[in-house]
Amino acid sequence: MSTFGLYLHIPFCVKKCNYCDFLSFPAKEALKDEYVKALAMEMRLWKDKVSNDVVDTIFIGGGTPSLLTEGQFDVLQNEMVKSFHLSDKMEYTIECNPGTVDAEKLKNYKKAGVNRISFGLQSTISSELACLGRIHSYDDFLVSFHQARECGFANINVDLMSAIPEQTVAGYEQTLTRVCELAPEHISSYSLILEEGTPFYEKYGECPPVSEEEDRQMYELTKERLSDFGYHRYEISNYARDGYECLHNVGYWIRRDYLGFGIGAASLVDNVRFQNGRDLITYLENPQDCREEEQVLTEQEQMEETMFLGLRLIRGISYEQFEKQYGRSLPEVYGPVITQNIADGLLREYTEESGERFLALTEKGLDVSNYVMAQFLF
């Protein structure tokens, strides 16, 4: 049996944040009920197609999945149990916004097998949360975080954001310290990106709201402070205590098969990438025929993805695994690019104790990762 991951997209939120370009929007309960039923129908379509495979990661994202009622969540849970073989050792994540969960919801998640909670905090400072358009306070987050601990969740992620308008380096350091002192198992820290179509883009355009020097200081501070508290960086923006890396997201970066359900959800199955349409009404009318984009990846495209996704991981890319997968060595395909970037101090080669050889970004290379990755595109 082979394994794969499941992603369920829940597009609902209380209101859009000022920086958000995700596929999300407010909705009434009746619409949520209808969407949940459509999601279940879409999953049912795959029951026979993956009957010999095992789901070993589930990620329910959004939007704000924790806005679903217990009954709505149970509809999805019951359908997953009926349609797929779920591993006994599965990583099962649900994204939650502070203030949208309570002890009863968390207990229900726990009962269903959810074993990883991801909280969208972004900042611990009230003025920054207000600037971002978040609906919660830091106190709301603390209540939700401690409730999750009391309900037995031993794997919690906290999302943070830097380069927020009017954010100071000292303020960001305070956020980092406060969160680290709570000792979550995983921390994701992203620098604000000004996306077209958002209120922030209308206000700031393409001009970052903090200086390049401040942005750089926050970036360096993230690495230093999280390392001080025992978190290791395993991906460009993700840090974890040993053994708590997000397996579902690692699956994306190493190109494992996954199925995505819901509007806008993407999938990768047997080197075919496909994506659902983003129109809600169309999806609700026919959730079992909602695919709008499909790309059968050539071997060249597969190799390109292996490089620009795999290099996001601090561990990098295995020489042995690449050759096993493609029948050609890394130097054979990318020799000149590798040689030049090693000479420039942007890539490094190293060997693990097992004898397996890897190609990875250096610290300098991580700073200009997009530049390095672009060189592996034919």
LOKE-754993 format. One record per atom (N, C-alpha, C): x, y, z. Coordinates in steps of 0.2 Angstrom, whole numbers, padded with zeros to 4 digits, always signed. Example, Ala and Ser with C-alpha at 12.3 -4.5 7.8 and 13.67 -1.06 7.14 Angstrom:
% LOKE-754993
+0066-0028+0039;+0062-0022+0039;+0066-0016+0039;+0064-0011+0035;+0068-0005+0036;+0064+0000+0039;
***
This chain:
% LOKE-754993
+0004-0006+0000;+0000+0000+0000;+0004+0006+0000;+0002+0011-0004;+0006+0018-0004;+0002+0022+0001;+0005+0028+0002;+0002+0033+0007;+0001+0039+0004;-0003+0043+0006;-0005+0050+0003;-0008+0054+0009;-0008+0061+0007;-0011+0066+0012;-0018+0068+0009;-0022+0071+0014;-0028+0074+0012;-0028+0081+0015;-0030+0086+0010;-0031+0093+0012;-0039+0094+0011;-0042+0097+0016;-0049+0100+0016;-0049+0107+0016;-0051+0111+0011;-0051+0118+0012;-0058+0121+0014;-0058+0124+0020;-0064+0127+0023;-0063+0135+0022;-0067+0138+0017;-0066+0145+0015;-0069+0150+0020;-0072+0148+0025;-0076+0153+0029;-0071+0156+0034;-0073+0163+0035;-0070+0167+0040;-0075+0172+0043;-0073+0175+0049;-0077+0180+0052;-0077+0186+0047;-0071+0188+0045;-0070+0193+0041;-0063+0193+0038;-0062+0196+0032;-0055+0195+0029;-0050+0200+0032;-0044+0197+0033;-0039+0202+0036;-0036+0206+0031;-0033+0211+0033;-0030+0216+0028;-0025+0214+0024;-0022+0209+0025;-0016+0206+0021;-0018+0200+0017;-0024+0197+0018;-0026+0190+0016;-0028+0190+0009;-0025+0186+0005;-0027+0185-0002;-0029+0177-0003;-0030+0174+0003;-0033+0167+0003;-0040+0167+0000;-0042+0161-0002;-0049+0160-0004;-0053+0159+0002;-0056+0165+0005;-0060+0164+0011;-0065+0170+0011;-0070+0169+0015;-0075+0174+0015;-0080+0172+0021;-0084+0177+0023;-0089+0176+0028;-0095+0172+0025;-0099+0168+0029;-0104+0165+0027;-0109+0163+0032;-0116+0162+0031;-0121+0160+0036;-0120+0153+0037;-0124+0150+0042;-0123+0143+0044;-0126+0139+0038;-0132+0141+0035;-0135+0137+0030;-0130+0136+0024;-0126+0141+0022;-0121+0140+0017;-0116+0135+0019;-0114+0136+0025;-0108+0131+0028;-0111+0124+0028;-0117+0123+0030;-0120+0116+0029;-0120+0113+0022;-0122+0118+0017;-0122+0116+0010;-0115+0114+0008;-0110+0118+0010;-0103+0117+0008;-0100+0110+0011;-0102+0109+0017;-0099+0103+0020;-0102+0097+0017;-0108+0097+0015;-0111+0091+0012;-0108+0090+0005;-0107+0096+0001;-0103+0096-0005;-0096+0093-0004;-0093+0095+0001;-0086+0092+0002;-0086+0084+0003;-0091+0082+0007;-0092+0075+0008;-0093+0071+0002;-0098+0074-0003;-0099+0071-0009;-0093+0071-0013;-0089+0076-0013;-0082+0076-0017;-0078+0070-0015;-0077+0070-0008;-0073+0064-0006;-0075+0058-0008;-0082+0057-0008;-0085+0050-0009;-0083+0048-0016;-0082+0053-0021;-0080+0051-0027;-0073+0047-0028;-0069+0048-0023;-0062+0045-0023;-0062+0038-0019;-0067+0036-0016;-0067+0030-0012;-0064+0024-0015;-0067+0023-0021;-0064+0017-0025;-0057+0018-0028;-0056+0024-0030;-0050+0026-0034;-0044+0025-0029;-0044+0026-0023;-0039+0025-0018;-0040+0020-0013;-0044+0015-0015;-0045+0010-0010;-0040+0005-0007;-0034+0005-0011;-0028+0001-0009;-0023+0006-0006;-0024+0012-0004;-0019+0017-0002;-0021+0019+0005;-0017+0022+0009;-0018+0024+0016;-0016+0031+0017;-0021+0035+0020;-0020+0042+0022;-0016+0042+0028;-0010+0045+0028;-0006+0046+0034;-0005+0053+0036;-0008+0058+0032;-0008+0065+0035;-0015+0068+0033;-0018+0072+0037;-0024+0076+0036;-0022+0083+0038;-0024+0088+0034;-0024+0095+0035;-0030+0098+0033;-0034+0101+0038;-0040+0105+0037;-0038+0112+0038;-0038+0116+0032;-0036+0123+0032;-0041+0127+0029;-0039+0134+0029;-0044+0139+0026;-0041+0145+0025;-0045+0151+0026;-0051+0151+0030;-0050+0150+0037;-0055+0149+0041;-0055+0147+0048;-0059+0141+0049;-0056+0135+0048;-0060+0128+0049;-0063+0128+0056;-0060+0131+0061;-0063+0131+0068;-0070+0135+0068;-0072+0138+0063;-0079+0141+0063;-0084+0136+0062;-0082+0130+0059;-0087+0125+0058;-0090+0122+0065;-0097+0121+0065;-0099+0118+0071;-0097+0111+0072;-0098+0108+0078;-0096+0101+0079;-0100+0097+0075;-0106+0098+0073;-0110+0094+0069;-0107+0094+0062;-0105+0100+0059;-0102+0101+0053;-0096+0097+0052;-0092+0098+0057;-0085+0095+0057;-0086+0087+0057;-0091+0085+0061;-0093+0077+0061;-0095+0075+0055;-0098+0079+0051;-0100+0076+0044;-0094+0075+0040;-0089+0079+0040;-0083+0078+0036;-0079+0072+0039;-0078+0072+0046;-0075+0067+0049;-0078+0060+0047;-0084+0059+0047;-0088+0053+0046;-0086+0051+0039;-0086+0056+0034;-0085+0054+0027;-0078+0052+0026;-0073+0055+0029;-0066+0053+0029;-0065+0046+0031;-0069+0044+0036;-0068+0037+0039;-0071+0032+0034;-0077+0034+0031;-0080+0030+0026;-0076+0029+0020;-0073+0034+0017;-0071+0034+0011;-0063+0032+0010;-0060+0033+0016;-0052+0032+0015;-0050+0027+0021;-0044+0024+0019;-0041+0020+0025;-0036+0025+0028;-0038+0026+0035;-0034+0031+0039;-0029+0027+0043;-0023+0030+0043;-0018+0026+0047;-0019+0027+0054;-0017+0022+0058;-0017+0023+0065;-0012+0028+0068;-0007+0029+0064;-0001+0034+0066;-0002+0040+0062;-0007+0042+0060;-0008+0048+0056;-0007+0055+0060;-0004+0059+0056;-0004+0066+0058;-0010+0070+0056;-0014+0073+0060;-0020+0076+0059;-0021+0083+0061;-0020+0088+0057;-0020+0095+0059;-0026+0098+0057;-0029+0103+0062;-0034+0108+0060;-0032+0115+0062;-0033+0119+0057;-0031+0126+0059;-0037+0129+0063;-0035+0133+0068;-0039+0137+0072;-0037+0144+0073;-0042+0148+0073;-0041+0155+0075;-0043+0156+0082;-0039+0159+0086;-0040+0161+0093;-0047+0164+0094;-0051+0162+0099;-0058+0164+0100;-0063+0161+0096;-0061+0156+0092;-0066+0152+0088;-0067+0145+0090;-0063+0143+0095;-0063+0137+0098;-0065+0137+0105;-0068+0132+0108;-0069+0131+0115;-0067+0124+0117;-0068+0123+0124;-0066+0116+0126;-0070+0111+0123;-0076+0112+0121;-0081+0107+0118;-0078+0105+0111;-0077+0110+0107;-0074+0109+0101;-0068+0105+0101;-0063+0107+0105;-0057+0104+0106;-0057+0097+0108;-0062+0096+0112;-0063+0089+0114;-0066+0084+0109;-0070+0088+0105;-0073+0084+0099;-0067+0083+0094;-0063+0087+0093;-0057+0086+0088;-0053+0080+0091;-0052+0080+0097;-0048+0075+0100;-0051+0068+0099;-0057+0068+0100;-0061+0062+0100;-0061+0059+0093;-0061+0064+0088;-0060+0062+0081;-0053+0060+0078;-0048+0061+0082;-0042+0059+0081;-0037+0065+0079;-0040+0071+0079;-0035+0076+0078;-0030+0076+0083;-0023+0077+0081;-0018+0077+0086;-0013+0083+0085;-0015+0088+0081;-0011+0093+0079;-0015+0100+0078;-0014+0105+0082;-0018+0111+0082;-0013+0116+0079;-0016+0120+0074;-0012+0126+0072;-0015+0132+0073;-0013+0137+0077;-0016+0143+0079;-0013+0149+0075;-0018+0153+0072;-0015+0158+0068;-0015+0164+0073;-0010+0165+0076;-0009+0171+0081;-0006+0177+0077;-0001+0177+0074;+0003+0182+0070;+0006+0187+0075;+0003+0190+0080;+0007+0194+0084;+0004+0194+0091;+0008+0196+0096;+0005+0196+0103;+0003+0203+0105;+0004+0208+0101;+0004+0215+0102;-0003+0218+0099;-0007+0221+0103;-0014+0223+0102;-0014+0227+0095;-0010+0232+0095;-0010+0237+0090;-0008+0234+0083;-0004+0229+0083;-0002+0225+0077;-0008+0221+0075;-0011+0217+0080;-0017+0213+0078;-0022+0217+0075;-0023+0223+0078;-0028+0228+0075;-0027+0230+0068;-0020+0232+0067;-0018+0234+0060;-0019+0228+0055;-0018+0222+0057;-0018+0216+0053;-0026+0215+0051;-0030+0217+0055;-0037+0216+0055;-0039+0209+0058;-0035+0207+0062;-0037+0201+0066;-0043+0202+0071;-0047+0196+0072;-0053+0197+0076;-0051+0195+0083;-0045+0193+0085;-0044+0191+0092;-0039+0195+0095;-0038+0194+0101;-0033+0198+0105;-0028+0192+0108;-0023+0195+0110;-0018+0190+0113;-0021+0186+0119;-0025+0189+0123;-0028+0186+0128;-0033+0180+0126;-0036+0181+0120;-0040+0176+0117;-0036+0170+0115;-0030+0172+0112;-0025+0166+0110;-0023+0162+0116;-0021+0166+0122;-0019+0162+0128;-0024+0157+0130;-0031+0160+0130;-0036+0155+0132;-0037+0149+0128;-0037+0150+0121;-0037+0145+0117;-0031+0140+0117;-0025+0143+0118;-0019+0139+0118;-0020+0134+0125;-0021+0137+0130;-0021+0133+0136;-0027+0128+0136;-0033+0130+0133;-0038+0125+0133;-0036+0119+0129;-0032+0120+0123;-0030+0115+0119;-0025+0110+0123;-0021+0113+0127;-0016+0109+0131;-0020+0105+0136;-0025+0108+0139;-0029+0105+0144;-0033+0099+0141;-0035+0100+0135;-0038+0094+0131;-0034+0089+0129;-0027+0090+0130;-0022+0084+0129;-0019+0085+0122;-0019+0091+0119;-0015+0092+0113;-0008+0093+0114;-0004+0088+0112;+0004+0089+0113;+0008+0091+0107;+0004+0093+0102;+0007+0095+0096;+0004+0102+0093;+0006+0107+0095;+0003+0114+0093;+0008+0118+0089;+0005+0121+0084;+0009+0126+0080;+0006+0133+0081;+0011+0138+0081;+0008+0145+0081;+0011+0148+0075;+0007+0152+0071;+0009+0156+0066;+0011+0163+0068;+0016+0165+0066;+0018+0172+0067;+0020+0176+0061;+0020+0183+0061;+0021+0187+0056;+0026+0192+0058;+0031+0194+0053;+0035+0200+0054;+0034+0205+0048;+0037+0210+0049;+0037+0216+0044;+0030+0219+0044;+0026+0218+0049;+0019+0221+0049;+0020+0229+0050;+0015+0233+0047;+0016+0240+0047;+0017+0243+0054;+0021+0247+0055;+0023+0250+0061;+0026+0245+0067;+0027+0239+0065;+0030+0234+0069;+0038+0236+0070;+0040+0236+0076;+0047+0237+0078;+0050+0231+0079;+0057+0231+0079;+0061+0225+0080;+0060+0223+0087;+0060+0228+0092;+0058+0226+0099;+0052+0223+0100;+0047+0225+0096;+0040+0222+0097;+0040+0215+0094;+0043+0214+0089;+0043+0207+0086;+0047+0203+0091;+0052+0205+0094;+0056+0201+0098;+0052+0199+0104;+0048+0204+0107;+0043+0202+0112;+0038+0197+0110;+0036+0197+0104;+0031+0192+0102;+0034+0185+0102;+0041+0185+0099;+0044+0179+0099;+0045+0176+0106;+0047+0180+0110;+0049+0178+0117;+0043+0175+0120;+0037+0179+0120;+0031+0177+0123;+0029+0170+0121;+0029+0169+0114;+0027+0163+0111;+0032+0157+0113;+0038+0158+0113;+0043+0153+0114;+0042+0151+0122;+0040+0155+0126;+0040+0154+0133;+0033+0149+0134;+0029+0149+0130;+0023+0145+0130;+0025+0138+0128;+0030+0137+0124;+0033+0131+0122;+0029+0127+0118;+0026+0130+0112;+0023+0126+0107;+0028+0121+0104;+0025+0116+0101;+0030+0111+0098;+0033+0114+0091;+0029+0118+0088;+0031+0121+0081;+0029+0128+0080;+0033+0132+0077;+0032+0139+0076;+0033+0140+0068;+0029+0144+0065;+0030+0146+0058;+0030+0153+0058;+0035+0156+0055;+0036+0164+0055;+0037+0166+0048;+0032+0170+0046;+0032+0173+0039;+0033+0180+0039;+0037+0183+0034;+0037+0190+0033;+0031+0192+0029;+0028+0197+0030;+0022+0200+0027;+0024+0201+0019;+0019+0198+0015;+0020+0199+0008;+0013+0203+0006;+0015+0209+0002;+0009+0213+0000;+0006+0210-0006;+0000+0207-0005;-0003+0204-0011;-0008+0208-0014;-0008+0208-0021;-0013+0212-0025;-0020+0210-0023;-0025+0215-0023;-0032+0214-0021;-0033+0215-0013;-0028+0216-0009;-0029+0216-0002;-0029+0224+0000;-0032+0225+0006;-0032+0232+0008;-0025+0235+0009;-0020+0230+0012;-0013+0232+0012;-0010+0234+0006;-0012+0231+0000;-0009+0232-0006;-0011+0239-0008;-0018+0240-0007;-0021+0247-0009;-0018+0252-0005;-0016+0251+0001;-0013+0256+0005;-0005+0257+0004;-0002+0252+0003;+0006+0252+0002;+0008+0251-0004;+0004+0248-0009;+0007+0246-0015;+0012+0241-0015;+0018+0241-0018;+0023+0236-0018;+0029+0239-0013;+0027+0244-0009;+0032+0247-0005;+0032+0244+0002;+0037+0240+0004;+0036+0237+0011;+0035+0242+0016;+0030+0240+0021;+0029+0245+0026;+0034+0246+0032;+0039+0241+0032;+0045+0242+0036;+0051+0243+0032;+0056+0246+0035;+0063+0246+0031;+0066+0239+0029;+0070+0239+0024;+0073+0233+0022;+0078+0231+0028;+0081+0236+0032;+0085+0234+0037;+0081+0231+0043;+0076+0234+0044;+0071+0231+0050;+0069+0224+0048;+0067+0223+0042;+0065+0217+0040;+0070+0212+0040;+0076+0214+0039;+0082+0209+0039;+0083+0207+0047;+0083+0212+0051;+0084+0211+0058;+0079+0206+0061;+0073+0207+0059;+0068+0202+0061;+0069+0195+0059;+0071+0195+0053;+0073+0188+0050;+0078+0185+0054;+0084+0189+0055;+0089+0186+0059;+0087+0184+0066;+0083+0189+0069;+0081+0188+0076;+0076+0181+0076;+0073+0180+0071;+0069+0174+0071;+0073+0168+0072;+0078+0167+0068;+0083+0161+0068;+0086+0161+0075;+0089+0167+0078;+0093+0167+0084;+0088+0165+0090;+0082+0168+0090;+0078+0167+0096;+0075+0160+0097;+0073+0158+0091;+0070+0151+0091;+0075+0146+0092;+0081+0147+0090;+0087+0142+0091;+0088+0142+0099;+0088+0148+0102;+0089+0149+0109;+0084+0145+0113;+0078+0144+0110;+0073+0141+0114;+0072+0133+0112;+0077+0131+0108;+0077+0124+0106;+0073+0122+0100;+0072+0127+0096;+0068+0125+0089;+0073+0125+0084;+0073+0119+0080;+0077+0119+0074;+0073+0121+0068;+0077+0124+0063;+0074+0126+0057;+0074+0121+0052;+0069+0118+0050;+0069+0113+0045;+0066+0115+0038;+0064+0121+0037;+0061+0123+0031;+0062+0131+0031;+0062+0134+0026;+0063+0141+0026;+0060+0145+0031;+0053+0144+0032;+0049+0148+0037;+0047+0144+0043;+0049+0138+0044;+0046+0133+0049;+0051+0131+0053;+0050+0131+0060;+0054+0128+0065;+0050+0124+0070;+0054+0119+0072;+0050+0114+0076;+0055+0111+0082;+0052+0108+0087;+0056+0104+0092;+0057+0097+0088;+0062+0094+0090;+0064+0087+0087;+0058+0083+0087;+0056+0080+0081;+0051+0075+0080;+0044+0079+0079;+0044+0085+0078;+0037+0089+0078;+0037+0093+0071;+0041+0091+0066;+0040+0094+0060;+0033+0093+0057;+0030+0097+0053;+0024+0096+0050;+0024+0091+0044;+0022+0085+0045;+0023+0080+0040;+0019+0081+0034;+0013+0084+0035;+0009+0085+0029;+0012+0090+0025;+0015+0096+0027;+0018+0101+0023;+0025+0098+0020;+0029+0094+0024;+0035+0091+0021;+0033+0087+0015;+0027+0084+0015;+0024+0080+0010;+0024+0084+0003;+0022+0090+0004;+0022+0095-0002;+0029+0096-0005;+0033+0097+0000;+0040+0099-0002;+0044+0093-0005;+0042+0087-0003;+0046+0081-0006;+0041+0078-0012;+0036+0081-0014;+0032+0079-0019;+0028+0072-0018;+0026+0071-0012;+0021+0066-0010;+0015+0067-0013;+0011+0061-0015;+0004+0062-0017;+0000+0065-0012;-0005+0069-0014;-0010+0072-0009;-0016+0073-0013;-0022+0073-0010;-0028+0075-0013;-0031+0081-0009;-0033+0086-0013;-0036+0092-0010;-0044+0092-0012;-0048+0094-0007;-0055+0094-0008;-0058+0101-0006;-0063+0103-0009;-0065+0110-0008;-0063+0115-0014;-0066+0121-0014;-0065+0126-0019;-0058+0128-0019;-0055+0128-0024;-0048+0130-0025;-0043+0125-0023;-0045+0120-0020;-0040+0115-0018;-0036+0111-0023;-0029+0111-0022;-0025+0107-0027;-0023+0100-0025;-0021+0096-0030;-0019+0089-0029;-0013+0087-0033;-0010+0082-0031;-0005+0079-0035;-0005+0072-0034;-0007+0068-0040;-0008+0061-0040;-0004+0058-0046;+0001+0054-0044;+0004+0051-0050;+0007+0056-0055;+0010+0061-0052;+0013+0066-0057;+0008+0070-0061;+0002+0070-0059;-0003+0074-0062;-0005+0079-0057;-0005+0086-0058;-0007+0091-0054;-0014+0093-0057;-0019+0094-0052;-0025+0097-0054;-0028+0101-0048;-0032+0105-0050;-0035+0110-0045;-0042+0111-0047;-0046+0112-0041;-0053+0113-0041;-0054+0121-0043;-0060+0122-0046;-0062+0129-0047;-0063+0133-0041;-0063+0139-0042;-0064+0144-0036;-0071+0147-0035;-0075+0145-0039;-0082+0148-0039;-0086+0144-0034;-0089+0147-0029;-0093+0143-0024;-0099+0140-0027;-0103+0144-0031;-0109+0141-0033;-0108+0136-0038;-0103+0136-0042;-0102+0131-0047;-0100+0124-0043;-0096+0125-0038;-0094+0119-0034;-0100+0116-0030;-0104+0120-0027;-0110+0117-0024;-0115+0114-0028;-0115+0116-0035;-0120+0113-0039;-0117+0106-0042;-0111+0105-0042;-0108+0099-0044;-0101+0098-0041;-0101+0096-0035;-0094+0095-0032;-0090+0089-0034;-0093+0085-0038;-0090+0079-0040;-0087+0080-0047;-0088+0086-0050;-0085+0087-0057;-0083+0095-0056;-0078+0096-0052;-0076+0103-0051;-0069+0105-0053;-0066+0100-0056;-0059+0101-0058;-0059+0106-0064;-0054+0111-0063;-0054+0116-0069;-0047+0116-0072;-0042+0114-0068;-0035+0114-0071;-0032+0107-0070;-0028+0105-0075;-0025+0099-0075;-0018+0099-0079;-0013+0097-0076;-0007+0097-0079;-0003+0090-0078;-0002+0086-0083;+0002+0080-0083;+0009+0082-0083;+0013+0081-0078;+0020+0084-0078;+0025+0079-0082;+0029+0083-0086;+0034+0079-0089;+0039+0077-0084;+0044+0073-0086;+0050+0071-0082;+0054+0078-0080;+0054+0082-0085;+0058+0088-0084;+0055+0092-0079;+0048+0093-0079;+0044+0097-0074;+0045+0094-0068;+0045+0087-0067;+0045+0084-0061;+0052+0085-0058;+0057+0085-0062;+0064+0087-0059;+0064+0094-0057;+0061+0098-0060;+0061+0105-0058;+0058+0106-0052;+0052+0103-0051;+0048+0103-0044;+0053+0100-0039;+0056+0095-0040;+0060+0092-0035;+0065+0097-0032;+0068+0101-0037;+0073+0105-0035;+0070+0111-0031;+0065+0115-0034;+0063+0121-0031;+0059+0120-0025;+0056+0114-0024;+0052+0112-0018;+0057+0110-0013;+0061+0105-0015;+0066+0101-0011;+0071+0106-0007;+0073+0111-0011;+0078+0115-0008;+0075+0120-0003;+0068+0120-0002;+0065+0124+0004;+0067+0121+0010;+0068+0114+0010;+0070+0110+0016;+0077+0112+0018;+0079+0113+0024;+0086+0114+0026;+0090+0108+0025;+0087+0102+0025;+0091+0096+0024;+0093+0095+0017;+0089+0098+0012;+0090+0098+0005;+0088+0092+0001;+0091+0090-0004;+0089+0085-0009;+0094+0080-0009;+0092+0073-0008;+0096+0068-0008;+0099+0066-0015;+0105+0065-0016;+0108+0063-0022;+0106+0056-0024;+0105+0052-0019;+0103+0045-0021;+0096+0045-0022;+0092+0048-0019;+0085+0048-0020;+0083+0051-0027;+0087+0056-0029;+0086+0059-0036;+0087+0054-0041;+0093+0051-0040;+0095+0046-0046;+0090+0040-0046;+0088+0038-0040;+0083+0032-0040;+0077+0034-0043;+0075+0040-0042;+0068+0042-0045;+0069+0043-0053;+0074+0046-0055;+0074+0049-0062;+0079+0045-0066;+0083+0040-0063;+0088+0037-0067;+0094+0041-0070;+0095+0047-0067;+0100+0051-0069;+0103+0054-0063;+0109+0056-0063;+0112+0059-0057;+0111+0066-0057;+0111+0069-0051;+0110+0077-0050;+0115+0080-0055;+0122+0078-0054;+0127+0082-0058;+0126+0081-0066;+0123+0075-0068;+0122+0074-0075;+0116+0079-0077;+0111+0081-0073;+0106+0085-0075;+0108+0092-0074;+0111+0094-0068;+0111+0101-0066;+0119+0103-0064;+0123+0099-0067;+0130+0100-0065;+0133+0107-0065;+0132+0111-0070;+0135+0118-0071;+0132+0122-0066;+0125+0121-0065;+0121+0126-0060;+0124+0124-0053;+0125+0118-0051;+0127+0116-0044;+0134+0119-0043;+0138+0117-0048;+0145+0120-0047;+0146+0127-0046;+0142+0131-0050;+0142+0138-0050;+0140+0141-0043;+0134+0138-0041;+0131+0140-0034;+0135+0138-0028;+0139+0132-0029;+0143+0130-0023;+0149+0135-0023;+0152+0137-0029;+0157+0142-0029;+0155+0149-0027;+0149+0150-0027;+0146+0157-0025;+0144+0157-0018;+0145+0151-0015;+0143+0150-0008;+0136+0150-0006;+0132+0148-0011;+0124+0148-0010;+0122+0141-0009;+0125+0136-0012;+0124+0129-0011;+0130+0125-0007;+0128+0119-0004;+0133+0115-0001;+0131+0108-0002;+0136+0104-0002;+0136+0097-0002;+0138+0094+0005;+0134+0089+0007;+0136+0086+0014;+0134+0079+0014;+0137+0075+0018;+0135+0068+0019;+0133+0066+0026;+0127+0063+0026;+0125+0061+0033;+0129+0055+0035;+0128+0053+0042;+0131+0047+0045;+0130+0041+0041;+0124+0041+0038;+0122+0035+0034;+0126+0034+0028;+0129+0039+0026;+0133+0039+0019;+0129+0042+0014;+0122+0044+0015;+0118+0048+0010;+0121+0055+0009;+0121+0057+0003;+0124+0063+0001;+0118+0068-0001;+0119+0074+0001;+0114+0079+0000;+0116+0086-0003;+0112+0089-0006;+0113+0096-0009;+0108+0100-0005;+0111+0106-0002;+0106+0110+0002;+0109+0117+0001;+0104+0122+0002;+0106+0129+0003;+0110+0131+0009;+0115+0135+0008;+0119+0137+0013;+0115+0143+0017;+0117+0146+0022;+0114+0151+0026;+0113+0157+0021;+0119+0158+0017;+0119+0164+0012;+0113+0162+0007;+0113+0156+0005;+0108+0154+0000;+0101+0154+0002;+0100+0153+0008;+0093+0154+0011;+0091+0161+0010;+0095+0165+0011;+0094+0172+0011;+0091+0174+0004;+0094+0171-0001;+0092+0172-0008;+0089+0166-0012;+0085+0163-0008;+0083+0156-0010;+0079+0156-0017;+0075+0161-0018;+0071+0162-0024;+0076+0162-0030;+0081+0166-0029;+0086+0167-0035;+0090+0160-0036;+0091+0156-0031;+0095+0150-0032;+0090+0145-0036;+0084+0145-0033;+0079+0140-0036;+0077+0141-0043;+0077+0147-0045;+0075+0149-0052;+0080+0146-0057;+0086+0145-0054;+0092+0143-0059;+0091+0135-0061;+0086+0132-0057;+0085+0125-0059;+0079+0124-0063;+0076+0130-0066;+0071+0129-0071;+0074+0129-0078;+0073+0125-0082;+0076+0124-0089;+0073+0130-0093;
***
